């Protein structure tokens, strides 16, 4: 899916058009916006329903740099697509923490010029210098969150407090779950007291056995817009991103967010520049623009994920900070776990488990 700017209709007469062309020839450059050139284009590859069109439009208005935007639904889809295209097809990507580490290991990213990131000081220090990219050489944080539980309290009479509760047969054909194998398998592992990044073969067999009992409970897999099934009541329970729950709660007052007592799956997504980027300076301008506090506030108001931009959080006030679905509590984040990169053999086991679940 790509977002392309609409062409303007021609409304001038031929004589006026010729006059305009002549004027452009005489005053070359006078019609360009101060931040860039109308001939510049950035090819940006981002998660579906995650970066508002208004942010791209504002950047284009301020700089004259056109944003050609494509979307994906999982880190793995993004990686496969980037690898399948020639280098330089995409300039900027927005992967999660563990995928940043993988892209670095595969020498697919360009280092960021920190001198051009004048808005980096807006980011809360707690989200800088991450283990997957020490010193933020290749990445800067965008938004994050938690894979939490949504419960429609008007339709579910069972108390749900944990990931383990999602396996109860009483929830047959009622759950919308993320279409993400690391999230669902990781959630299963956490429900058993194991790590989301488990590699022990004996434990993986136990995890698979429990995972397959979830099959009858899942009505729908959806990572793009799981809120739709929750708002409509088509699904009464969700294992989805916390922001999707926040948006669901705004539309359906019966929906509540539950952070699992086992400790949740936590993530942080990041801006990166790919090797082969055709317009590095424009890419740096875009990333710095996304670090601006006003931009971050615009983003959070449309897609209310965990915002690492401290200046934006202060500006949004209690409406954001006091909403536990938009702004997961610090103790929830501290109790959670990030996905890590696993070896090829272990990932093959995970993939086989996922295939069996969805068969």
Secondary structure as UniProt FT lines:
FT   STRAND          2..3
FT   HELIX           14..26
FT   TURN            27..31
FT   TURN            34..35
FT   TURN            38..39
FT   STRAND          41..47
FT   TURN            48..49
FT   HELIX           53..63
FT   STRAND          66..72
FT   HELIX           75..84
FT   TURN            87..88
FT   STRAND          92..93
FT   HELIX           97..105
FT   TURN            106..107
FT   STRAND          109..110
FT   HELIX           114..116
FT   TURN            118..119
FT   HELIX           120..122
FT   HELIX           125..127
FT   TURN            131..132
FT   HELIX           134..136
FT   STRAND          140..152
FT   TURN            153..155
FT   HELIX           164..167
FT   HELIX           169..171
FT   TURN            172..173
FT   STRAND          175..177
FT   HELIX           181..191
FT   TURN            192..193
FT   TURN            196..197
FT   HELIX           201..211
FT   HELIX           212..214
FT   TURN            215..217
FT   STRAND          218..221
FT   HELIX           227..232
FT   STRAND          237..241
FT   HELIX           242..251
FT   TURN            253..254
FT   STRAND          255..258
FT   TURN            261..262
FT   STRAND          265..274
FT   TURN            275..276
FT   HELIX           280..290
FT   HELIX           293..302
FT   STRAND          306..307
FT   HELIX           310..316
FT   HELIX           318..321
FT   TURN            324..326
FT   HELIX           330..335
FT   STRAND          337..338
FT   HELIX           344..358
//
